[in-house]
Amino acid sequence: MKKSFLNKINKGGISHPFHKSFKIEKWIEDFQKYLEEESKKLTIFEDEKDIESEGSYFDQDLNIFIAGLIFGIFLEEIREELKNLYNNENPFLAYEEIIKFYFSISNREKKILLEKFKNSETNLINITFNNNFMKNELIAEDIVHGSVDSISNAIHNCIIKMNENIKLKISDKPISKLSFVKKEAYLSGMYSALENYWNLIILLDYQFFRKKSENGETYYIVFQAESEYEKISLISNQRREKIVTQRAFFAIGDDYLYTKIKKEFKYIKNSKAFQVVKFSENNKIMSTYLSLLSQEAYLSDFIPTEIMKNYYNNQFNILDILKVFKQLVLLALQFEDNYVDENIEENEFEKLLQFCPIIKKRKLIKSLCELTGYKFLKIEIILKFLEYEGNKNDDLWVNPIISISKDEYILLTGAIDSPNLLRTVEKWLVKLDIPLDKRGDYYETLIVKDFNKVIENNKEIKDFNKSVSKRIKLNNNKEEQIDFLCRIGNKILLAETKCIITSDSPQREFNTYKRLKDEASIQVNRKKEFILQDLRKVFEILKWDFNPNVEYEIITFIINSNRTLVGLSINDIPIIDKEILLNYFRKNKFPILSMEKNEQIIHIAYFILYNNLEEMYKNFMIYLKNPPPIILHKHSFERKLVQMPRLSEKSPIIILSRLIPIKIHPKEILEKDYPFKIEKEKEFDEYINKVDFII
């Protein structure tokens, strides 16, 4: 879709509202200049349809312009409020003290959320809360992410000012410390939300438009389209998190692993001495540790061991950092257990500070030395790496400690009590500037190895050639690097693999989409044409038997390592991941509904993917374009509105209209239309009305 004004913004030709050089007057001037340039182009159109089409582009660009104007006005208000807060209402003498309060607010919010679900058996994904200032319905993920993201800008600004040695002065009429930090956290959260909305509009499939209420009031909608792209984006991201959770669940329930780890498990006990102790009867600590080990093993699917072990001229490697980080996670859990929440009055700021753990550096380092066997200096350097210092690649989710003095750290427990280790390690690799080019070759090799193992174990498939990853050169001297190629019957499976960093923001998701669209889909089509130039020669190079009487069909697809946008087709090329590819050839059934019985998972309803070899060949492309884990959830959304708080009566009214996941009864799931037949176990009717379903 053409969006000329937007293209100029994305290419950096025009400063957007979140750029430091943005001025509303310049924004208006740039749009007027753009309109003058574009109006000249209309004179070259002869067909009325062309003019109408170009007019629709102008409408889109006009909405982008208005969005920039409205966001710019809102940001000016936020900046004025912050300026007034520090100039006229500041009760603090040091930025370090302010940061302690931000950590306290964030950790407390996470603790409150955890308490709500201590005894709940309900899936967090499907619950909404409205106990917030605007009474907006928010999902648990909003609150968890918001507890950290909402303070990140405020903390970043404090750190920068500390580094520049800027001193604070108490104002003539200071407000209470609690009121101050709540207000700045509130403003920081608004800034973070607006920036996120802006990126959703300019990078993803969100729209922006104006509406008038019945009383004539104008409000502005940030609208998440109910498009294939947006639904698949939501489902694939949920699935990625669910896979991590499931792996952890199975690790925690593994008695053999539990017994083995129990013998050697040590951790730092949160006590005055920070004593290193063996095995814990604390189920939360042990289960979290098993979960971390499970995630660590899972890293080998994406990151070569060579990268994890290599020092790259540093004094530590990724495995060293992980040893220290896992202990910080276990410490965070212990601190959280000690938090006692109660109503905190305006003058009781000391009560709030109990949610900000202060750790003596020397004590922590000595305990980590004992636990890991590393030297004092090495631990000191690793902890320095894990500090949040306000640098470009720092992130509170993976840099959860701040050096509050030369002797003390503070810990953001809510950010690391249940970390995603893949995302965490990827962030560290970027921060260390470690080259990731080897990940692609490693991932290709892993797919080929795992696929060949599955095909060889499938007793029904007898006519096949094992998959390869190989550079092929034809007689015309043309050559291509083929990431994945195999033959099953008359089907030739050709895939382009992409090893992409986890998409955890609109910018990252946009970059992922661009790589899949502008690189992968074009590359796989080009390689298909390359192979078709001389298919017989390709067979000869690969030492495959070519049958001139067989009409071979090449099936193309993209394998994406980070699972984002799995289930989407780009330029008619389906995007899948390794597990979706392997599962088709492992079994002809895919479980739809499962439940727990006698501490075991039993499946009671399935998709039948195929019944015989002929159907296996015939249904493969249908499967690629309709991966069961994705299509099962396409109907599980409803639209909710989230209104941005206003700073004054003059503030624009901005409303986010978005899709959120909802819980659907298993019967309703089975009543939807799918491209595969559904088979139910005989126990289905007995179990269908029970609650504990895993979907």
Residue pairs with C-beta under 8 A, 6 or more apart in sequence:
1 60
2 57
3 57
3 60
3 61
3 64
4 34
4 38
4 57
4 61
5 14
5 31
5 34
5 61
5 64
5 65
6 60
6 61
6 64
6 202
8 14
8 30
8 34
9 16
9 64
9 68
9 202
10 202
10 203
14 27
14 30
15 21
15 22
15 23
15 26
15 27
16 22
16 68
16 198
16 202
17 27
17 68
17 71
17 72
17 75
17 198
18 71
18 75
18 195
18 198
22 72
24 69
24 72
24 73
24 76
27 65
27 68
27 69
27 72
28 69
31 65
34 61
35 58
38 54
38 58
41 54
42 51
42 54
45 51
45 54
63 207
63 208
63 209
64 201
64 202
64 208
66 208
66 210
66 220
67 198
67 201
67 208
67 220
70 220
70 652
70 654
71 194
71 197
71 198
73 652
74 190
74 194
74 644
74 647
74 651
74 652
74 654
75 191
75 194
77 647
77 648
77 650
77 651
78 187
78 190
78 191
78 194
78 647
81 183
81 187
81 647
82 184
82 187
85 180
85 183
85 184
85 187
86 168
86 171
87 171
88 171
88 172
88 173
89 171
89 173
89 174
89 175
89 180
89 183
90 168
90 169
90 170
90 171
90 174
90 180
91 170
91 171
91 174
91 175
91 176
91 177
91 180
92 98
92 168
92 170
92 177
92 180
93 168
93 169
93 170
94 168
95 158
95 159
95 161
95 162
95 166
95 168
96 162
96 404
96 405
97 177
98 154
98 158
98 180
98 181
98 184
99 155
99 158
99 159
99 402
99 404
99 410
100 353
100 356
100 358
100 404
100 410
101 177
101 178
101 181
101 349
101 352
101 353
101 356
102 151
102 154
102 155
102 158
102 181
102 185
103 151
103 355
103 356
103 402
103 410
103 411
103 412
104 352
104 353
104 354
104 355
104 356
105 147
105 151
105 181
105 182
105 185
105 352
105 355
106 147
106 148
106 150
106 151
106 412
106 414
106 415
107 147
107 335
107 336
107 339
107 355
107 356
107 357
107 412
107 413
107 414
108 339
108 341
108 352
108 355
109 143
109 146
109 147
109 414
110 144
110 147
110 336
110 413
110 414
110 417
111 336
111 339
111 341
111 355
111 414
112 341
113 140
113 143
113 144
113 147
114 336
114 417
115 341
117 124
117 140
121 691
121 692
123 663
124 139
124 140
124 141
125 139
125 140
125 141
125 238
125 661
126 661
126 662
126 663
127 139
127 140
128 137
128 138
128 139
128 640
128 660
129 137
129 138
129 139
129 140
129 143
130 136
130 137
130 138
132 138
133 645
134 642
134 643
134 644
134 645
136 641
136 642
136 643
137 640
137 641
137 642
137 660
138 146
138 642
139 660
139 661
144 414
146 189
147 414
148 396
148 397
148 412
148 414
148 415
149 189
149 192
150 185
150 188
150 189
150 192
150 193
151 185
151 188
151 189
151 396
152 188
152 192
152 396
153 188
153 191
153 192
154 184
154 185
154 187
154 188
155 388
155 390
155 396
155 402
156 390
159 388
159 389
159 390
159 402
160 390
163 389
163 390
174 180
175 183
176 346
176 347
176 349
177 349
178 344
178 346
178 347
178 348
178 349
178 352
179 346
186 645
190 644
190 645
190 647
193 644
194 644
194 654
196 506
197 206
197 222
197 654
197 656
199 505
199 506
199 507
199 510
200 206
200 222
200 224
200 506
201 207
201 208
201 222
203 506
203 507
203 509
203 510
204 229
204 230
204 233
204 506
204 509
204 510
205 224
205 225
205 227
205 229
205 230
206 222
206 223
206 224
206 225
207 221
207 222
207 223
207 225
208 220
208 221
208 222
208 223
209 220
209 221
209 223
210 218
210 219
210 220
210 221
211 218
211 219
211 220
211 221
212 218
212 219
213 219
217 653
218 653
219 652
219 653
219 654
219 655
220 652
220 653
220 654
220 655
221 655
221 656
221 657
222 654
222 655
222 656
222 657
223 657
224 230
224 656
224 657
224 658
224 659
226 637
226 639
226 659
228 568
229 565
229 568
230 659
231 634
231 637
231 659
232 565
232 566
232 567
232 568
232 630
233 509
233 564
233 565
233 568
234 637
234 659
234 661
235 567
235 629
235 630
235 633
235 634
236 563
236 564
236 565
236 566
236 567
236 568
236 630
237 503
237 564
238 633
238 661
239 563
239 566
239 629
239 630
240 502
240 562
240 563
240 564
241 420
243 563
243 579
244 295
244 298
244 420
244 422
247 294
247 295
247 298
248 290
248 291
248 294
248 295
250 294
251 257
251 290
251 291
251 293
251 294
252 258
252 287
252 290
252 291
253 599
254 290
257 290
257 293
258 286
258 290
261 286
261 289
261 290
261 293
262 279
262 286
263 279
265 278
265 279
265 280
265 286
265 289
266 276
266 277
266 278
266 279
266 371
267 276
267 277
267 280
267 285
267 289
267 327
267 330
267 371
268 274
268 275
268 276
268 277
268 327
268 330
268 331
268 364
268 367
268 368
268 371
269 275
269 276
269 277
269 334
270 331
270 334
270 335
270 338
273 363
274 360
274 363
274 364
274 366
274 367
275 367
276 367
276 370
276 371
279 286
280 286
284 333
284 337
285 330
285 333
285 334
288 329
288 330
288 333
288 417
288 418
289 326
289 330
291 418
292 326
292 329
292 419
292 421
295 420
295 421
295 422
296 322
296 421
298 421
298 422
299 308
299 421
299 422
299 425
301 446
301 578
302 422
302 439
302 443
302 499
302 561
303 318
303 425
303 426
303 429
303 439
303 442
304 438
304 439
304 442
306 438
307 318
307 429
307 434
307 436
307 438
307 439
308 317
308 318
308 319
308 425
309 317
309 318
309 319
310 317
310 434
311 317
312 432
312 434
314 432
315 377
315 378
315 381
316 378
316 381
316 382
316 385
318 425
318 428
318 429
320 372
320 374
320 378
320 382
321 382
321 385
321 386
321 428
322 421
322 425
323 371
323 372
323 374
324 368
324 372
324 379
324 382
324 383
324 386
325 386
325 416
325 419
325 424
327 368
327 371
328 386
328 400
328 401
328 411
328 416
329 416
329 417
329 419
331 357
331 359
331 411
332 357
332 400
332 411
332 413
332 416
332 417
333 413
333 417
335 357
335 411
335 413
336 413
336 414
336 417
339 354
339 355
340 354
342 351
344 351
344 352
356 410
357 410
357 411
357 413
358 404
358 408
358 409
358 410
359 401
359 408
359 409
359 410
359 411
360 407
360 408
361 383
361 403
361 406
361 407
361 408
361 409
362 407
364 383
364 409
365 376
365 379
365 380
365 383
366 376
368 374
368 379
368 383
369 375
369 376
369 379
372 379
374 382
383 401
383 409
385 428
385 431
385 432
386 398
386 399
386 400
386 401
387 399
387 401
387 402
387 403
387 409
388 394
388 395
388 396
388 399
388 400
388 401
388 402
388 412
389 399
391 431
393 427
393 430
393 431
394 431
395 427
396 412
396 415
397 415
397 416
397 419
397 423
397 424
397 427
398 419
398 423
398 424
398 427
398 428
400 411
400 412
400 413
400 415
400 416
401 409
401 410
401 411
401 412
402 409
402 410
402 412
403 409
404 410
420 502
422 502
423 502
423 504
426 501
426 502
429 436
430 501
436 499
436 501
439 499
439 561
440 497
440 498
440 499
442 499
443 497
443 499
443 561
444 469
444 483
444 484
444 497
445 469
446 578
447 467
447 469
447 484
447 495
447 497
447 559
447 578
447 581
448 467
448 468
448 469
448 484
450 578
450 582
451 467
451 484
451 486
451 581
451 582
451 585
452 466
452 467
454 582
454 585
454 586
455 461
455 464
455 466
455 467
455 486
455 488
455 585
456 466
457 586
458 585
458 586
460 613
460 616
461 488
461 585
461 613
461 616
463 488
463 489
464 486
464 487
464 488
464 489
465 486
465 487
465 542
465 544
466 486
467 484
467 485
467 486
467 493
468 482
468 484
468 485
468 486
468 542
469 482
469 483
469 484
469 485
470 481
470 482
470 485
470 542
471 479
471 480
471 481
471 482
472 479
472 480
472 482
472 530
472 531
472 538
472 541
472 542
473 479
473 541
474 530
474 533
474 534
474 537
474 538
475 534
475 537
476 533
476 534
478 530
478 533
480 526
480 527
480 530
482 494
482 527
482 531
483 495
483 496
483 497
483 559
484 493
484 494
484 495
484 496
484 497
484 559
485 492
485 493
485 494
485 495
485 531
485 542
486 492
486 493
487 493
487 544
487 552
488 617
489 613
489 617
490 550
490 551
490 552
490 553
490 617
491 552
491 553
491 555
491 617
491 620
492 531
492 552
492 553
492 554
492 555
493 555
493 557
494 524
494 527
494 528
494 531
494 554
494 555
494 556
494 557
495 524
495 556
495 557
495 558
495 559
495 581
496 520
496 521
496 523
496 524
496 527
496 556
496 558
496 559
497 558
497 559
497 560
497 561
498 515
498 516
498 519
498 520
498 558
498 559
498 560
498 561
499 561
500 512
500 515
500 560
500 561
500 562
500 564
501 508
501 562
502 508
502 562
502 564
503 509
503 511
503 512
503 562
503 564
509 564
509 565
512 560
512 562
512 564
512 565
513 565
513 570
516 558
516 560
516 565
516 570
516 575
517 570
517 571
520 558
520 560
520 570
520 573
521 558
521 570
521 571
521 573
522 571
524 556
524 557
524 558
524 573
525 556
525 571
525 573
528 554
528 556
531 538
531 554
532 554
535 546
535 552
536 546
536 548
539 545
539 546
540 546
555 620
555 621
555 624
556 573
557 573
557 574
557 575
557 576
557 581
557 624
558 570
558 573
558 574
558 575
558 576
559 576
559 577
559 578
559 581
560 566
560 575
560 576
560 577
561 577
561 578
563 577
565 575
566 575
566 576
566 577
566 580
566 627
566 630
567 574
567 575
567 576
567 626
567 627
567 629
567 630
567 631
568 574
568 575
569 575
569 625
574 621
574 624
574 625
576 624
576 627
580 624
580 627
580 629
583 590
584 609
584 616
584 620
584 623
587 609
588 608
588 609
588 610
588 611
588 616
589 606
589 607
589 608
589 609
589 679
590 606
590 607
590 609
590 628
590 676
591 603
591 605
591 606
592 605
592 606
592 607
592 628
592 632
592 669
592 670
592 678
592 695
593 603
593 604
593 605
593 666
593 669
593 670
593 693
593 694
593 695
594 601
594 602
594 603
594 604
594 693
594 694
594 695
595 601
595 602
595 604
595 687
595 690
595 692
595 693
595 694
596 602
596 692
596 694
601 694
602 681
602 683
603 681
604 680
604 681
604 683
604 684
604 687
604 688
605 666
605 670
605 678
605 679
605 680
605 681
605 684
606 678
606 679
606 680
607 628
607 674
607 676
607 677
607 678
607 679
608 676
608 677
608 678
608 679
609 616
609 619
609 623
609 628
609 676
610 616
610 618
610 619
619 676
622 675
622 676
626 674
626 675
626 676
628 676
631 674
631 675
632 669
632 695
633 661
633 695
635 664
635 669
635 672
636 661
636 662
636 663
636 664
637 659
637 660
637 661
637 662
638 659
638 660
638 662
639 657
639 658
639 659
639 660
640 657
640 658
640 659
640 660
641 655
641 656
641 657
642 655
642 656
642 658
643 653
643 654
643 655
643 656
644 653
644 654
644 655
644 656
646 652
646 653
666 688
666 693
666 695
667 688
669 695
670 678
670 680
